Amino acid sequence: MTSLLFRLVIPVCFAALFPLSSSAQVSTSTCGFLDIPPRSEALDFDRHGNIKHGLRPGRRFCTPFLETVLIEETTPERTVSFDSPLAIDECKISVSVVWNISNLELYVTQGREDFSPVVQEMIKDTLKNALADNVDRESLRSYVWSTMREKAGPLEELGVNYLRSFPRSENCDLE
């Protein structure tokens, strides 16, 4: 009877513990042992979805079924492009913004949803000011970069670090 019990218990225990020892290569892990890659940070969530604490790179353990870990690469640069309805010298302008995550907790709680509208509004205001200041296409790049750098405060409140921006002129009538 005991040998039958061991034959059943050992495979069941192995089957239950084996997934816990795998590495978390996806952005969300349901816990156990996991590896947080070197250029990443992670947030540990309880079962109610509240953030318990942040995790740094390395091998970690969290309680299965009670915790979930979100792993996000924070150091790589990310680029997002926006088309502007405004035109300078009869050229349609689009602006690419290069950024990275500076505070993962702020980014997850506020920045993901609020980032795009805030950046679009910043770009719109910057281009309106460029039109008002009669900035030509040749000096637009430095104007946008310096103005966006000055207005980066709202992005820092979202856990985002503004790095640089690149305006592009499209559909210009060549003279």
N, CA, C and O of each residue as an XYZ file, in Angstrom:
700
protein
N       0.818     -1.197      0.000
C       0.000      0.000      0.000
C       0.861      1.260      0.000
O       0.571      2.215     -0.720
N       1.935      1.258      0.821
C       2.784      2.444      0.871
C       3.546      2.641     -0.433
O       3.788      3.779     -0.836
N       3.928      1.558     -1.096
C       4.642      1.738     -2.358
C       3.718      2.325     -3.417
O       4.163      3.104     -4.260
N       2.442      1.964     -3.385
C       1.481      2.551     -4.299
C       1.297      4.040     -3.997
O       1.166      4.855     -4.910
N       1.289      4.382     -2.717
C       1.172      5.774     -2.316
C       2.367      6.585     -2.814
O       2.194      7.692     -3.323
N       3.590      6.037     -2.671
C       4.782      6.739     -3.153
C       4.794      6.844     -4.671
O       5.261      7.838     -5.226
N       4.281      5.816     -5.343
C       4.221      5.872     -6.801
C       3.308      6.988     -7.289
O       3.540      7.565     -8.351
N       2.287      7.288     -6.530
C       1.374      8.352     -6.908
C       1.835      9.723     -6.412
O       1.710     10.716     -7.129
N       2.361      9.779     -5.202
C       2.732     11.055     -4.596
C       3.949     11.667     -5.273
O       3.947     12.867     -5.545
N       4.960     10.907     -5.547
C       6.193     11.440     -6.122
C       5.951     12.043     -7.508
O       6.396     13.166     -7.743
N       5.272     11.362     -8.440
C       5.025     12.001     -9.741
C       4.136     13.258     -9.635
O       4.338     14.226    -10.367
N       3.162     13.233     -8.726
C       2.294     14.397     -8.565
C       3.090     15.574     -8.012
O       2.926     16.702     -8.477
N       3.947     15.324     -7.027
C       4.789     16.401     -6.478
C       5.741     16.933     -7.540
O       5.930     18.144     -7.655
N       6.343     16.033     -8.317
C       7.258     16.466     -9.369
C       6.516     17.303    -10.401
O       7.016     18.338    -10.840
N       5.326     16.858    -10.787
C       4.543     17.602    -11.780
C       4.126     18.970    -11.248
O       4.015     19.925    -12.017
N       3.895     19.072     -9.951
C       3.494     20.354     -9.373
C       4.677     21.301     -9.213
O       4.516     22.511     -9.368
N       5.866     20.778     -8.905
C       7.028     21.626     -8.653
C       7.834     21.945     -9.899
O       8.545     22.951     -9.914
N       7.755     21.134    -10.945
C       8.561     21.357    -12.140
C       8.288     22.709    -12.798
O       9.246     23.398    -13.148
N       7.031     23.128    -12.986
C       6.816     24.446    -13.613
C       7.332     25.607    -12.770
O       7.596     26.683    -13.308
N       7.479     25.417    -11.476
C       7.956     26.486    -10.612
C       9.432     26.769    -10.796
O       9.903     27.849    -10.437
N      10.172     25.822    -11.349
C      11.608     26.018    -11.493
C      11.986     26.592    -12.855
O      13.172     26.800    -13.114
N      11.038     26.850    -13.715
C      11.370     27.369    -15.040
C      11.632     28.863    -14.982
O      11.173     29.549    -14.069
N      12.368     29.360    -15.955
C      12.685     30.785    -16.019
C      11.511     31.552    -16.604
O      10.785     31.047    -17.462
N      11.338     32.757    -16.137
C      10.270     33.614    -16.672
C      10.837     34.388    -17.853
O      11.526     35.389    -17.658
N      10.562     33.949    -19.060
C      11.037     34.623    -20.257
C       9.965     35.519    -20.852
O      10.237     36.287    -21.774
N       8.761     35.427    -20.336
C       7.672     36.282    -20.807
C       7.529     37.453    -19.861
O       8.167     37.491    -18.809
N       6.699     38.402    -20.228
C       6.591     39.603    -19.420
C       5.808     39.391    -18.129
O       5.981     40.164    -17.187
N       4.958     38.378    -18.051
C       4.216     38.119    -16.831
C       4.417     36.664    -16.443
O       4.316     35.768    -17.282
N       4.700     36.436    -15.182
C       4.912     35.095    -14.682
C       3.995     34.870    -13.496
O       3.766     35.776    -12.696
N       3.469     33.654    -13.386
C       2.610     33.335    -12.262
C       3.411     32.769    -11.105
O       2.862     32.083    -10.244
N       4.664     33.041    -11.080
C       5.565     32.805     -9.956
C       6.197     31.440     -9.904
O       6.095     30.637    -10.831
N       6.859     31.204     -8.779
C       7.766     30.105     -8.614
C       9.162     30.704     -8.673
O       9.360     31.856     -8.287
N      10.129     29.933     -9.154
C      11.464     30.477     -9.368
C      11.487     31.148    -10.735
O      10.986     30.591    -11.712
N      12.061     32.330    -10.805
C      12.132     33.024    -12.085
C      13.410     33.843    -12.161
O      13.971     34.252    -11.144
N      13.851     34.071    -13.377
C      15.028     34.890    -13.634
C      14.586     36.225    -14.207
O      13.847     36.281    -15.190
N      15.043     37.290    -13.584
C      14.787     38.619    -14.119
C      16.049     39.012    -14.881
O      17.115     39.119    -14.274
N      15.958     39.232    -16.206
C      17.142     39.526    -17.021
C      17.860     40.798    -16.567
O      17.260     41.644    -15.904
N      19.141     40.936    -16.921
C      19.961     42.059    -16.446
C      19.439     43.450    -16.773
O      19.588     44.353    -15.951
N      18.843     43.658    -17.921
C      18.397     45.012    -18.301
C      16.927     45.222    -17.988
O      16.257     46.017    -18.647
N      16.422     44.518    -16.991
C      15.002     44.551    -16.689
C      14.755     44.856    -15.217
O      15.650     44.765    -14.377
N      13.531     45.213    -14.945
C      13.030     45.333    -13.591
C      11.729     44.557    -13.544
O      11.168     44.207    -14.582
N      11.250     44.289    -12.340
C      10.004     43.545    -12.207
C       9.196     44.104    -11.052
O       9.741     44.688    -10.115
N       7.889     43.914    -11.135
C       6.988     44.291    -10.055
C       6.287     43.040     -9.576
O       5.848     42.216    -10.378
N       6.184     42.901     -8.271
C       5.525     41.769     -7.647
C       4.120     42.211     -7.241
O       3.962     43.127     -6.433
N       3.107     41.562     -7.799
C       1.712     41.885     -7.507
C       1.119     40.812     -6.599
O       1.429     39.631     -6.752
N       0.263     41.217     -5.649
C      -0.446     40.228     -4.839
C      -1.650     39.717     -5.625
O      -1.862     40.128     -6.766
N      -2.425     38.843     -5.038
C      -3.535     38.224     -5.764
C      -4.667     39.199     -6.073
O      -5.531     38.898     -6.897
N      -4.674     40.363     -5.423
C      -5.702     41.372     -5.679
C      -5.261     42.384     -6.737
O      -6.025     43.284     -7.086
N      -4.046     42.247     -7.245
C      -3.551     43.150     -8.270
C      -2.819     44.366     -7.745
O      -2.483     45.260     -8.520
N      -2.564     44.423     -6.452
C      -1.833     45.536     -5.861
C      -0.335     45.270     -5.937
O       0.107     44.131     -5.782
N       0.445     46.320     -6.175
C       1.899     46.172     -6.244
C       2.450     46.003     -4.837
O       2.222     46.845     -3.969
N       3.183     44.902     -4.613
C       3.807     44.672     -3.307
C       5.164     45.356     -3.242
O       5.433     46.110     -2.307
N       6.024     45.101     -4.228
C       7.343     45.718     -4.269
C       7.997     45.446     -5.624
O       7.558     44.593     -6.395
N       9.054     46.198     -5.880
C       9.818     46.026     -7.105
C      10.908     44.992     -6.917
O      11.380     44.768     -5.803
N      11.304     44.366     -8.009
C      12.363     43.358     -7.981
C      13.454     43.746     -8.957
O      13.165     44.197    -10.065
N      14.676     43.580     -8.570
C      15.838     43.861     -9.416
C      16.243     42.586    -10.162
O      15.752     41.500     -9.855
N      17.134     42.723    -11.136
C      17.575     41.537    -11.884
C      18.188     40.475    -10.984
O      18.805     40.775     -9.961
N      18.001     39.228    -11.393
C      18.540     38.088    -10.655
C      17.501     36.986    -10.549
O      16.419     37.077    -11.128
N      17.842     35.953     -9.808
C      16.931     34.820     -9.598
C      16.071     35.110     -8.379
O      16.588     35.473     -7.322
N      14.777     34.952     -8.521
C      13.831     35.276     -7.463
C      12.830     34.139     -7.280
O      12.697     33.262     -8.133
N      12.137     34.176     -6.159
C      11.058     33.232     -5.889
C       9.843     34.007     -5.398
O       9.967     34.932     -4.595
N       8.696     33.630     -5.877
C       7.451     34.187     -5.353
C       6.432     33.066     -5.227
O       6.556     32.025     -5.871
N       5.442     33.284     -4.409
C       4.464     32.260     -4.075
C       3.480     32.044     -5.216
O       2.786     32.975     -5.624
N       3.415     30.819     -5.735
C       2.471     30.537     -6.824
C       1.027     30.739     -6.368
O       0.694     30.506     -5.206
N       0.192     31.166     -7.281
C      -1.243     31.388     -7.091
C      -1.561     32.578     -6.195
O      -2.709     33.022     -6.176
N      -0.602     33.108     -5.457
C      -0.842     34.258     -4.591
C      -0.190     35.525     -5.140
O      -0.593     36.633     -4.786
N       0.813     35.368     -6.001
C       1.545     36.506     -6.531
C       1.711     36.359     -8.041
O       1.705     35.250     -8.577
N       1.855     37.469     -8.699
C       2.175     37.511    -10.125
C       3.292     38.526    -10.302
O       3.293     39.572     -9.654
N       4.234     38.223    -11.172
C       5.359     39.124    -11.411
C       5.300     39.625    -12.845
O       5.170     38.843    -13.787
N       5.397     40.936    -12.993
C       5.482     41.570    -14.312
C       6.940     41.936    -14.539
O       7.531     42.666    -13.743
N       7.521     41.435    -15.617
C       8.919     41.715    -15.943
C       8.933     42.614    -17.174
O       8.295     42.312    -18.183
N       9.661     43.713    -17.081
C       9.696     44.702    -18.168
C      11.133     45.157    -18.381
O      11.826     45.501    -17.424
N      11.587     45.161    -19.648
C      12.900     45.726    -19.948
C      12.797     47.242    -19.828
O      11.955     47.862    -20.476
N      13.647     47.835    -19.004
C      13.526     49.267    -18.733
C      14.616     50.103    -19.388
O      14.407     51.296    -19.607
N      15.762     49.530    -19.707
C      16.846     50.341    -20.244
C      16.806     50.562    -21.751
O      17.326     51.581    -22.206
N      16.226     49.677    -22.552
C      16.257     49.941    -23.989
C      15.453     51.185    -24.370
O      14.451     51.530    -23.743
N      15.927     51.824    -25.403
C      15.218     52.990    -25.918
C      13.996     52.519    -26.697
O      14.040     51.511    -27.401
N      12.924     53.257    -26.559
C      11.692     52.976    -27.280
C      11.353     54.209    -28.102
O      11.633     55.336    -27.693
N      10.757     53.992    -29.244
C      10.418     55.104    -30.132
C       8.939     55.049    -30.454
O       8.386     53.988    -30.742
N       8.313     56.204    -30.400
C       6.917     56.325    -30.800
C       6.809     57.536    -31.721
O       7.403     58.580    -31.451
N       6.049     57.397    -32.808
C       5.914     58.476    -33.786
C       4.490     59.006    -33.799
O       3.528     58.256    -33.638
N       4.378     60.310    -33.993
C       3.082     60.969    -34.052
C       3.032     61.872    -35.268
O       3.993     62.583    -35.560
N       1.921     61.845    -35.974
C       1.694     62.757    -37.088
C       0.987     63.987    -36.550
O       0.070     63.888    -35.736
N       1.422     65.137    -37.012
C       0.822     66.391    -36.580
C      -0.115     66.912    -37.655
O       0.182     66.798    -38.844
N      -1.238     67.481    -37.252
C      -2.116     68.098    -38.250
C      -1.572     69.441    -38.736
O      -2.071     69.998    -39.714
N      -0.556     69.956    -38.059
C       0.016     71.248    -38.419
C       1.052     71.089    -39.523
O       1.644     70.023    -39.692
N       1.260     72.164    -40.270
C       2.252     72.159    -41.346
C       3.144     73.387    -41.200
O       2.687     74.468    -40.830
N       4.428     73.193    -41.501
C       5.393     74.286    -41.495
C       5.959     74.390    -42.902
O       6.432     73.397    -43.455
N       5.914     75.565    -43.479
C       6.338     75.793    -44.864
C       5.620     74.834    -45.810
O       6.223     74.297    -46.739
N       4.333     74.625    -45.565
C       3.485     73.747    -46.360
C       3.951     72.299    -46.368
O       3.700     71.567    -47.326
N       4.628     71.886    -45.305
C       5.075     70.507    -45.164
C       4.387     69.879    -43.963
O       4.317     70.476    -42.888
N       3.888     68.684    -44.154
C       3.303     67.944    -43.041
C       4.446     67.482    -42.134
O       5.471     66.999    -42.615
N       4.262     67.633    -40.825
C       5.312     67.310    -39.869
C       4.904     66.092    -39.047
O       3.777     66.018    -38.556
N       5.812     65.149    -38.900
C       5.636     64.045    -37.954
C       6.846     64.053    -37.030
O       7.952     64.406    -37.440
N       6.628     63.667    -35.801
C       7.691     63.713    -34.796
C       7.815     62.344    -34.147
O       6.823     61.763    -33.707
N       9.048     61.829    -34.089
C       9.345     60.597    -33.362
C       9.988     60.968    -32.036
O      10.916     61.776    -31.987
N       9.493     60.379    -30.979
C      10.017     60.633    -29.641
C      10.694     59.366    -29.138
O      10.106     58.285    -29.167
N      11.937     59.507    -28.675
C      12.699     58.385    -28.137
C      12.681     58.506    -26.621
O      12.965     59.574    -26.077
N      12.346     57.407    -25.931
C      12.178     57.429    -24.482
C      12.527     56.071    -23.898
O      12.675     55.088    -24.624
N      12.656     56.027    -22.590
C      12.775     54.759    -21.881
C      12.061     54.875    -20.539
O      11.641     55.962    -20.142
N      11.928     53.762    -19.853
C      11.230     53.740    -18.573
C      12.215     54.124    -17.482
O      13.280     53.518    -17.359
N      11.861     55.132    -16.686
C      12.723     55.545    -15.581
C      12.226     55.005    -14.242
O      13.029     54.770    -13.339
N      10.927     54.806    -14.103
C      10.348     54.293    -12.860
C       9.250     53.309    -13.247
O       8.169     53.713    -13.678
N       9.528     52.027    -13.093
C       8.606     50.995    -13.567
C       7.257     51.057    -12.847
O       6.216     50.874    -13.478
N       7.262     51.309    -11.555
C       6.004     51.343    -10.806
C       5.096     52.479    -11.296
O       3.899     52.274    -11.496
N       5.666     53.676    -11.490
C       4.878     54.791    -12.024
C       4.396     54.496    -13.440
O       3.255     54.800    -13.789
N       5.263     53.907    -14.249
C       4.899     53.607    -15.630
C       3.732     52.617    -15.694
O       2.816     52.786    -16.499
N       3.768     51.593    -14.853
C       2.704     50.590    -14.870
C       1.395     51.170    -14.343
O       0.334     50.892    -14.902
N       1.449     51.966    -13.285
C       0.219     52.472    -12.686
C      -0.368     53.664    -13.439
O      -1.588     53.830    -13.447
N       0.466     54.506    -14.076
C      -0.047     55.705    -14.723
C       0.409     55.864    -16.162
O      -0.377     56.281    -17.012
N       1.659     55.541    -16.452
C       2.265     55.902    -17.727
C       1.770     55.170    -18.939
O       1.739     55.748    -20.026
N       1.382     53.924    -18.804
C       0.979     53.163    -19.991
C      -0.197     53.796    -20.710
O      -0.180     53.920    -21.935
N      -1.211     54.196    -19.970
C      -2.386     54.779    -20.602
C      -2.198     56.256    -20.909
O      -2.718     56.749    -21.910
N      -1.463     56.967    -20.064
C      -1.363     58.412    -20.186
C      -0.209     58.887    -21.059
O      -0.163     60.064    -21.416
N       0.710     58.018    -21.408
C       1.914     58.440    -22.116
C       1.600     59.047    -23.484
O       2.011     60.173    -23.765
N       0.888     58.326    -24.327
C       0.627     58.811    -25.692
C      -0.127     60.134    -25.725
O       0.292     61.037    -26.449
N      -1.223     60.297    -24.973
C      -1.908     61.599    -25.018
C      -1.039     62.751    -24.518
O      -1.110     63.854    -25.061
N      -0.224     62.514    -23.498
C       0.637     63.581    -22.975
C       1.677     63.981    -24.012
O       1.913     65.171    -24.223
N       2.301     63.002    -24.661
C       3.314     63.302    -25.677
C       2.676     63.982    -26.885
O       3.244     64.929    -27.430
N       1.521     63.518    -27.304
C       0.849     64.158    -28.439
C       0.533     65.615    -28.130
O       0.706     66.477    -28.992
N       0.079     65.901    -26.927
C      -0.224     67.280    -26.550
C       1.052     68.121    -26.506
O       1.051     69.277    -26.928
N       2.149     67.534    -25.989
C       3.426     68.255    -25.953
C       3.896     68.589    -27.368
O       4.354     69.702    -27.626
N       3.782     67.630    -28.279
C       4.212     67.845    -29.661
C       3.343     68.910    -30.324
O       3.846     69.793    -31.018
N       2.042     68.818    -30.103
C       1.122     69.805    -30.688
C       1.444     71.216    -30.197
O       1.490     72.157    -30.989
N       1.668     71.361    -28.881
C       2.020     72.674    -28.334
C       3.357     73.168    -28.876
O       3.504     74.347    -29.201
N       4.322     72.271    -28.973
C       5.646     72.650    -29.473
C       5.568     73.130    -30.918
O       6.183     74.136    -31.271
N       4.816     72.418    -31.755
C       4.705     72.815    -33.161
C       3.895     74.101    -33.322
O       4.179     74.912    -34.204
N       2.881     74.284    -32.463
C       2.138     75.557    -32.499
C       3.065     76.718    -32.145
O       3.023     77.772    -32.780
N       3.901     76.516    -31.126
C       4.864     77.556    -30.748
C       5.876     77.793    -31.861
O       6.293     78.929    -32.089
N       6.272     76.738    -32.551
C       7.211     76.889    -33.668
C       6.586     77.720    -34.783
O       7.251     78.562    -35.386
N       5.315     77.481    -35.050
C       4.624     78.298    -36.054
C       4.527     79.752    -35.610
O       4.732     80.670    -36.404
N       4.211     79.951    -34.330
C       4.088     81.317    -33.809
C       5.435     82.044    -33.826
O       5.483     83.257    -34.033
N       6.510     81.315    -33.614
C       7.850     81.911    -33.597
C       8.482     81.960    -34.989
O       9.640     82.353    -35.133
N       7.716     81.557    -36.023
C       8.200     81.544    -37.406
C       9.480     80.722    -37.584
O      10.431     81.167    -38.227
N       9.489     79.548    -37.019
C      10.634     78.651    -37.165
C      10.535     77.980    -38.535
O       9.475     77.483    -38.915
N      11.648     77.970    -39.271
C      11.643     77.325    -40.585
C      12.000     75.847    -40.446
O      12.362     75.385    -39.364
N      11.893     75.108    -41.562
C      12.139     73.661    -41.524
C      13.555     73.316    -41.092
O      13.764     72.307    -40.419
N      14.527     74.132    -41.464
C      15.919     73.816    -41.162
C      16.207     73.882    -39.653
O      17.003     73.091    -39.148
N      15.590     74.788    -38.950
C      15.863     74.918    -37.515
C      14.798     74.230    -36.654
O      14.849     74.303    -35.426
N      13.842     73.569    -37.294
C      12.772     72.913    -36.549
C      13.293     71.800    -35.640
O      12.815     71.641    -34.516
N      14.263     71.038    -36.118
C      14.777     69.901    -35.336
C      15.334     70.359    -33.992
O      14.980     69.794    -32.957
N      16.191     71.363    -33.989
C      16.759     71.833    -32.721
C      15.698     72.503    -31.863
O      15.742     72.398    -30.637
N      14.745     73.190    -32.483
C      13.675     73.840    -31.722
C      12.824     72.791    -31.004
O      12.541     72.931    -29.814
N      12.416     71.744    -31.721
C      11.581     70.702    -31.122
C      12.345     69.980    -30.021
O      11.796     69.729    -28.948
N      13.600     69.646    -30.275
C      14.385     68.921    -29.271
C      14.517     69.738    -27.982
O      14.294     69.210    -26.893
N      14.875     71.007    -28.096
C      15.086     71.811    -26.890
C      13.771     72.097    -26.167
O      13.734     72.092    -24.937
N      12.705     72.341    -26.902
C      11.418     72.608    -26.268
C      10.873     71.365    -25.577
O      10.344     71.454    -24.469
N      10.995     70.216    -26.215
C      10.531     68.968    -25.588
C      11.365     68.651    -24.351
O      10.833     68.153    -23.359
N      12.647     68.929    -24.399
C      13.518     68.706    -23.238
C      13.070     69.573    -22.057
O      13.059     69.117    -20.913
N      12.703     70.822    -22.343
C      12.236     71.731    -21.286
C      10.897     71.292    -20.701
O      10.640     71.504    -19.516
N      10.045     70.684    -21.522
C       8.705     70.299    -21.088
C       8.623     68.842    -20.630
O       7.524     68.290    -20.582
N       9.721     68.213    -20.298
C       9.732     66.784    -19.981
C       9.174     66.455    -18.598
O       9.037     65.278    -18.267
N       8.853     67.450    -17.790
C       8.344     67.215    -16.443
C       7.141     66.292    -16.362
O       7.146     65.366    -15.551
N       6.095     66.510    -17.183
C       4.938     65.604    -17.117
C       5.275     64.160    -17.461
O       4.622     63.239    -16.970
N       6.287     63.951    -18.300
C       6.678     62.576    -18.630
C       7.359     61.901    -17.441
O       7.166     60.707    -17.217
N       8.147     62.646    -16.685
C       8.807     62.082    -15.509
C       7.779     61.647    -14.469
O       8.009     60.685    -13.737
N       6.646     62.351    -14.398
C       5.585     61.967    -13.476
C       4.899     60.674    -13.897
O       4.194     60.061    -13.096
N       5.098     60.249    -15.154
C       4.539     58.995    -15.657
C       5.550     57.860    -15.615
O       5.257     56.751    -16.063
N       6.746     58.128    -15.077
C       7.777     57.101    -15.017
C       8.530     56.935    -16.316
O       9.111     55.879    -16.565
N       8.532     57.970    -17.156
C       9.163     57.915    -18.474
C      10.267     58.952    -18.544
O      10.106     60.076    -18.068
N      11.381     58.574    -19.137
C      12.508     59.469    -19.327
C      12.577     59.868    -20.807
O      12.811     59.022    -21.671
N      12.371     61.160    -21.094
C      12.483     61.664    -22.466
C      13.958     61.713    -22.843
O      14.770     62.257    -22.095
N      14.317     61.145    -24.007
C      15.710     61.143    -24.448
C      15.953     62.135    -25.584
O      16.848     62.974    -25.491
N      15.162     62.043    -26.654
C      15.327     62.956    -27.790
C      14.119     62.823    -28.704
O      13.281     61.938    -28.529
N      14.046     63.712    -29.674
C      12.958     63.664    -30.645
C      13.481     64.034    -32.025
O      14.490     64.726    -32.160
N      12.773     63.558    -33.051
C      13.167     63.786    -34.433
C      11.954     64.210    -35.250
O      11.106     63.374    -35.562
N      11.853     65.488    -35.602
C      10.768     65.894    -36.508
C      11.149     65.577    -37.954
O      12.315     65.669    -38.340
N      10.145     65.204    -38.742
C      10.349     64.914    -40.164
C       9.340     65.709    -40.979
O       8.181     65.854    -40.588
N       9.784     66.208    -42.089
C       8.907     66.933    -43.017
C       8.482     65.971    -44.106
O       9.303     65.248    -44.670
N       7.203     65.967    -44.393
C       6.666     65.095    -45.431
C       5.776     65.885    -46.367
O       5.221     66.918    -45.992
N       5.645     65.393    -47.580
C       4.763     65.996    -48.593
C       5.072     67.473    -48.822
O       4.173     68.314    -48.855
N       6.350     67.767    -48.978
C       6.745     69.150    -49.228
C       6.718     69.436    -50.731
O       7.082     68.588    -51.545
N       6.291     70.614    -51.069
C       6.369     71.046    -52.467
C       7.776     71.586    -52.722
O       8.182     72.600    -52.155
N       8.505     70.891    -53.581
C       9.853     71.320    -53.879
C       9.807     72.496    -54.834
O       9.081     72.479    -55.828
N      10.581     73.505    -54.527
C      10.582     74.701    -55.352
C      11.738     74.711    -56.304
O      11.891     75.654    -57.080
